Amino acid sequence: MASIKGSADVVIIGGGVIGLTIARALALRGVRDVLLVERASLGAEASFAAAGMLVPQAEADAQDDFFNLTCQSRDLYPAFAEALREETGIDVELDTTGTLYLALDDHDQEELKARYEWQTRAGLEVELLSGAVARELEPCISESTVGALLFPKDIQIENRRLLTALANSVNKLGVTIITQTTVHSLISEGNRLTGVETNRGVISCSVAVIAAGTWSGFIKSSTPCKIPQIEPVRGQIVCLEAKPQLTRHVIYSPRGYLVPRQDGRLLAGSTSESAGFAKCVTAGGISAILRNALEISPAIADLPVVDTWAGLRPRAADGLPVLGACDEIDGLFFATGHYRNGILLAPLTGELISKAIVSSLR
Ligand SMILES: Cc1cc2nc3c(=O)[nH]c(=O)nc-3n(C[C@H](O)[C@H](O)[C@H](O)COP(=O)(O)OP(=O)(O)OC[C@H]3O[C@@H](n4cnc5c(N)ncnc54)[C@H](O)[C@@H]3O)c2cc1C
């Protein structure tokens, strides 16, 4: 492979949803010389494996700062999706039908009522439904459903189309993309970043963003600095085919979920496993996913399984995303550790990081 020697104003390390969204946001803010370096190919890791749910309310137990960020990012999606359609002609299939969260026994119902109470107190949109009303809405769900929450604002996107749209967008906006190239280390003089070293040569830059997902912690630095240590948390998905589609809503239970896609795929997820970097599908994983999916909807029993896959969610020690400037090296930024919410948090991450970089360049 030919060596590269070059320079850029900003180098983004990692071409998943986070790196691509930041590259686009920087280009839209007028930063001309943005270069994205991707180890393999664009959008082939966690961002490709995800289920595309934008469901902060369905997953939250309290209204904290993180919850507020996730809601803020979800609410950016309609404009984000529309802008991508205008720029690229690609429909990212933002589906605003909403999310149904089922209680399948009395214990689930307690959890569901607690969520309903704090969210109504906080003024959030949520409806408490009886099992019968939930079944009227989605006839495929289990007859054991004792109640449900309807989150009308918790929506979904086709994350693979999103990645294609982002790749097209950054291309049109003039971002330089280098794939099949790994950034090994950061180069700095004193506490000032001056470049990155790749397996194909050095790229000079005054700003770099680590957006390398679960591999972020492997990037070395010549100046000591706290690179976030990110742990891989494996998630598996079983993809069924339902034509006509079995459900309109994203359907959740405390143990699993079903996500209907417009083309008839029905995603069943997921697992949450510490298995190192082994990105494989396992018999135990598939079995647990199908058990939980059948509990939500026994009607899936007759559907063909058309695909299975696994991805590695990037999790920081405290489970929260690591966003912003590095304390020890001027010009270095982090955008990693998005764990279960990288698709959801992408538009807000793009806004926050691009804004911080642009003010640092002034
Ligand atoms: C099964 C599953 C379901 C999920 N469902 C959802 C969901 O419904 N909603 C949601 O919001 N989130 C979901 N997630 C989480 C979401 O997928 C992640 O949070 C998100 O994709 C992280 O994006 P990223 O760009 O940081 O990482 P990635 O997509 O993993 O991208 C990182 C990129 O960096 C590259 N890279 C790594 N090291 C280097 C290097 N040294 N040099 C150059 N490039 C490098 C990699 O090759 C990779 O392409 C799910 C994840 C899984 C696995």
The ligand as a MOL file (V3000), in Angstrom:
LIG
                    3D

  0  0  0     0  0            999 V3000
M  V30 BEGIN CTAB
M  V30 COUNTS 53 58 0 0 0
M  V30 BEGIN ATOM
M  V30 1 C -26.4170 -4.7380 18.4650 0
M  V30 2 C -26.3160 -3.2530 18.6860 0
M  V30 3 C -27.4680 -2.4930 18.7080 0
M  V30 4 C -27.3920 -1.1060 18.8840 0
M  V30 5 N -28.5410 -0.3770 18.8210 0
M  V30 6 C -28.4840 0.9690 18.9430 0
M  V30 7 C -29.6580 1.7390 18.8170 0
M  V30 8 O -30.7410 1.1990 18.5770 0
M  V30 9 N -29.5620 3.0970 18.9540 0
M  V30 10 C -28.3670 3.7200 19.2100 0
M  V30 11 O -28.3380 4.9390 19.3510 0
M  V30 12 N -27.2230 3.0030 19.3270 0
M  V30 13 C -27.2570 1.6440 19.2010 0
M  V30 14 N -26.1110 0.9020 19.3230 0
M  V30 15 C -24.8730 1.5840 19.7080 0
M  V30 16 C -24.2180 2.2570 18.5050 0
M  V30 17 O -24.0960 1.3230 17.4720 0
M  V30 18 C -22.8380 2.8060 18.8840 0
M  V30 19 O -22.9210 3.6010 20.0520 0
M  V30 20 C -22.2820 3.6750 17.7410 0
M  V30 21 O -22.3520 2.9930 16.5230 0
M  V30 22 C -20.8460 4.1010 18.0250 0
M  V30 23 O -20.3930 4.7850 16.8770 0
M  V30 24 P -18.8490 5.0820 16.6730 0
M  V30 25 O -18.7230 5.8220 15.4000 0
M  V30 26 O -18.2860 5.6660 17.9140 0
M  V30 27 O -18.1750 3.6210 16.5880 0
M  V30 28 P -18.0420 2.6120 15.3560 0
M  V30 29 O -19.2520 2.5590 14.5280 0
M  V30 30 O -17.5600 1.3140 15.9410 0
M  V30 31 O -16.9110 3.2740 14.4760 0
M  V30 32 C -15.5770 3.3960 14.9070 0
M  V30 33 C -14.7220 3.3650 13.6540 0
M  V30 34 O -13.3740 3.6770 13.9880 0
M  V30 35 C -12.5090 2.8620 13.2010 0
M  V30 36 N -11.2110 2.8120 13.8810 0
M  V30 37 C -10.9260 2.2060 15.0500 0
M  V30 38 N -9.6320 2.4030 15.3880 0
M  V30 39 C -9.0970 3.1700 14.4070 0
M  V30 40 C -7.7850 3.7110 14.1870 0
M  V30 41 N -6.8050 3.5310 15.0850 0
M  V30 42 N -7.5760 4.4160 13.0550 0
M  V30 43 C -8.5820 4.6220 12.1470 0
M  V30 44 N -9.8340 4.1380 12.3270 0
M  V30 45 C -10.0760 3.4260 13.4440 0
M  V30 46 C -13.2410 1.5350 13.1440 0
M  V30 47 O -12.7890 0.7280 12.0690 0
M  V30 48 C -14.6800 1.9710 13.0100 0
M  V30 49 O -15.0790 2.0950 11.6570 0
M  V30 50 C -26.1380 -0.4690 19.1020 0
M  V30 51 C -24.9770 -1.2510 19.0470 0
M  V30 52 C -25.0550 -2.6220 18.8410 0
M  V30 53 C -23.7910 -3.4220 18.7570 0
M  V30 END ATOM
M  V30 BEGIN BOND
M  V30 1 1 1 2
M  V30 2 1 2 3
M  V30 3 2 2 52
M  V30 4 2 3 4
M  V30 5 1 4 5
M  V30 6 1 4 50
M  V30 7 2 5 6
M  V30 8 1 6 7
M  V30 9 1 6 13
M  V30 10 2 7 8
M  V30 11 1 7 9
M  V30 12 1 9 10
M  V30 13 2 10 11
M  V30 14 1 10 12
M  V30 15 2 12 13
M  V30 16 1 13 14
M  V30 17 1 14 15
M  V30 18 1 14 50
M  V30 19 1 15 16
M  V30 20 1 16 17
M  V30 21 1 16 18
M  V30 22 1 18 19
M  V30 23 1 18 20
M  V30 24 1 20 21
M  V30 25 1 20 22
M  V30 26 1 22 23
M  V30 27 1 23 24
M  V30 28 2 24 25
M  V30 29 1 24 26
M  V30 30 1 24 27
M  V30 31 1 27 28
M  V30 32 2 28 29
M  V30 33 1 28 30
M  V30 34 1 28 31
M  V30 35 1 31 32
M  V30 36 1 32 33
M  V30 37 1 33 34
M  V30 38 1 33 48
M  V30 39 1 34 35
M  V30 40 1 35 36
M  V30 41 1 35 46
M  V30 42 1 36 37
M  V30 43 1 36 45
M  V30 44 2 37 38
M  V30 45 1 38 39
M  V30 46 1 39 40
M  V30 47 2 39 45
M  V30 48 1 40 41
M  V30 49 2 40 42
M  V30 50 1 42 43
M  V30 51 2 43 44
M  V30 52 1 44 45
M  V30 53 1 46 47
M  V30 54 1 46 48
M  V30 55 1 48 49
M  V30 56 2 50 51
M  V30 57 1 51 52
M  V30 58 1 52 53
M  V30 END BOND
M  V30 END CTAB
M  END
